[in-house]
């Protein structure tokens, strides 16, 4: 992971650690080591990628709703 940090797209080492840890944890907890090559929901990598995408969408929607609730009504960012 540290060697990959020299490539700009992989430069966020904490994100790499989180991704690696989540794949390994789900693989070990779910006994999914045999499913790492399958393109199904039994593959821990597929599950984690989908959960990160859904989480990002929820975060984006939360930001938009907070902006609307802040009072401007035009989707502005929430003020602290």
C-alpha positions as a printed NumPy array, in Angstrom:
array([[  0.   ,   0.   ,   0.   ],
       [  2.808,   2.405,   0.794],
       [  4.428,   1.855,  -2.6  ],
       [  1.105,   2.54 ,  -4.318],
       [  0.926,   5.918,  -2.539],
       [  3.35 ,   7.268,  -5.161],
       [  0.568,   6.962,  -7.754],
       [ -1.825,   9.936,  -7.386],
       [ -5.036,   7.894,  -7.612],
       [ -3.858,   5.67 ,  -4.716],
       [ -2.298,   8.425,  -2.603],
       [ -4.902,   8.338,   0.186],
       [ -3.339,   5.735,   2.475],
       [ -6.122,   5.873,   5.135],
       [ -8.656,   5.013,   2.44 ],
       [ -6.501,   2.079,   1.35 ],
       [ -6.255,   0.811,   4.919],
       [-10.019,   1.137,   5.408],
       [-10.728,  -0.681,   2.167],
       [ -8.283,  -3.486,   2.947],
       [ -9.518,  -3.873,   6.517],
       [-13.171,  -3.959,   5.518],
       [-12.578,  -6.615,   2.841],
       [-10.524,  -8.796,   5.181],
       [-12.976,  -8.406,   8.07 ],
       [-15.997,  -9.295,   5.97 ],
       [-14.139, -12.201,   4.388],
       [-13.096, -13.635,   7.741],
       [-16.418, -13.034,   9.5  ],
       [-18.528, -14.328,   6.656],
       [-16.182, -17.155,   5.684],
       [-16.221, -15.736,   2.152],
       [-12.645, -16.51 ,   1.148],
       [-13.884, -18.979,  -1.464],
       [-16.099, -16.337,  -3.068],
       [-13.454, -13.71 ,  -3.862],
       [-13.49 , -14.593,  -7.562],
       [-17.269, -14.725,  -7.99 ],
       [-19.33 , -11.821,  -9.282],
       [-22.156, -12.247,  -6.792],
       [-23.362, -10.817,  -3.495],
       [-21.433, -13.624,  -1.756],
       [-18.2  , -11.836,  -2.754],
       [-17.099,  -9.517,   0.095],
       [-15.503,  -7.059,  -2.359],
       [-18.781,  -6.618,  -4.252],
       [-20.722,  -6.109,  -1.007],
       [-18.263,  -3.499,   0.277],
       [-18.155,  -1.575,  -3.014],
       [-21.95 ,  -1.43 ,  -3.127],
       [-22.184,  -0.377,   0.524],
       [-19.675,   2.451,  -0.056],
       [-21.658,   3.669,  -3.072],
       [-24.939,   3.569,  -1.135],
       [-23.267,   5.331,   1.815],
       [-21.987,   8.092,  -0.46 ],
       [-25.468,   8.564,  -1.924],
       [-26.988,   8.765,   1.57 ],
       [-24.346,  11.329,   2.548],
       [-25.101,  13.438,  -0.525],
       [-28.862,  13.309,   0.126],
       [-28.274,  14.185,   3.789],
       [-26.251,  17.232,   2.763],
       [-28.989,  18.403,   0.394],
       [-31.736,  17.921,   3.005],
       [-29.68 ,  19.753,   5.636],
       [-29.167,  22.613,   3.186],
       [-32.897,  22.829,   2.564],
       [-33.647,  22.742,   6.287],
       [-31.111,  25.5  ,   6.927],
       [-33.503,  27.967,   5.421],
       [-32.36 ,  29.056,   1.976],
       [-34.59 ,  26.591,   0.118],
       [-32.157,  26.443,  -2.811],
       [-30.105,  23.441,  -1.724],
       [-27.345,  25.548,  -0.178],
       [-24.935,  23.972,   2.247],
       [-25.932,  23.838,   5.894],
       [-24.311,  26.488,   8.069],
       [-22.614,  25.488,  11.301]])
